[in-house]
């Protein structure tokens, strides 16, 4: 029995790895306070609410 390999249209694992790599490179030399400000800014930009708020 032959199997055919289907090409993925969307690779969620690759996307997650790419995003994590981007975040890591942006935050690699930040202090804890700078990292908190970075996260707060990203949350404000996306208008995402924290759980419980």
Secondary structure, 3 states (H helix, E strand, C coil): CCCCCCCCCCCHHHHHHHHHHHHHHHHCCCCHHHHHHHHHHHHHHHCCCCCCC
